[in-house]
Every structure is written in C-alpha cells, then in structure tokens.
Amino acid sequence: MTRQRHRGFTLIELIIFIVVTAVGLSGILAVSNNVIRSSADPLVRKQALAVAQSLLEEILQKAYAKPAGSTVAGFPTGARSLFDTVADYNNYTTTAGIVDAGGASVAGLGAYNIAPKVVVSSVSLPGSAQQLLRVEVSVTGPQGVVTLIGYRGAY
C-alpha cells in the first residue's frame, strides 16, 4: 500500500497570508475613513455659498439711487425688508444665524452668519465716468468664510 501525501498550507504560509491581508485591509479602511469624514464638507461649503448668492442677488436687484420719498437710512436703522437701495445694505451683518428679509430666523442656518459686514463702495470704470457700486458679501459658516463680489450700475 502506498501512502498518499496530504496537501495543504504550512503554518508560515498561513501567517504570511494573514499579515498581507491585514495590511491591505487597514490601508483600504484608512482611505475609506478619510473619505467618510470629509464627505459633508462640500455640502456645508455649498450651503454657505447659496446663502451668499441669495443675499448678493437680493442686494443687486435693489435700486442704484434713493427713490423719491424714501426714508430708509440703511442698516442698522431699518429692517431689511424696508431697504430700497443697494447702499442700504452697507455694514449689514448677522450674529445669530441667517434671517430672511422680514427678520425671521431661517431654520437650519443657525451656524451661518453674514460676517464680516456687507461692504458697498463706489468704483469707476476705467476710461469712463460711469460709477458702479461694488458689493462684497461674506458668509461665515462651519468650514470658514465664503466671499462673493458683485457690481451694480445706474441703468
């Protein structure tokens, strides 16, 4: 009778397999952990950008100069819903979250603020006598500050 030889793995081969597999899995888990941790960052930044765009659009849709009979002197004297010119928004800021034009807090945006203050300044076009209003809106959120700049002409 001949003896059949049993085939299998040696103990050293098994240990090498376990070590290689553990190193590979730890590398994959480290990359996966980093991706999961930073996956909400773009959403937070987009939210701050959306708030800044919304306010800048609101400001740029206002009149360039005071209409006849306007009594609003701008921030902090008047409520934002009464602002009727771009210049009324100069120095506008919030410290307790984002509010709508009527002054009511916007749900879910308590971690964001209009800060530093909105800056409205007069600039002239090169080679022209036309004056523009330069509007700088900054929104501070959990991931830092987003700043947008827009221009409003007297047209």
Secondary structure, 3 states (H helix, E strand, C coil): CCCCCCCCCCHHHHHHHHHHHHHHHHHHHHHHHHHHHHCCHHHHHHHHHHHHHHHHHHHHCCECCCCCCCCCCCCCCCCHHHCCEHHHHCCCCCCCCCECCCCCECCCCCCCEECCCCEEEEEECCCCCCEEEEEEEEEEECCEEEEEEEEEECC
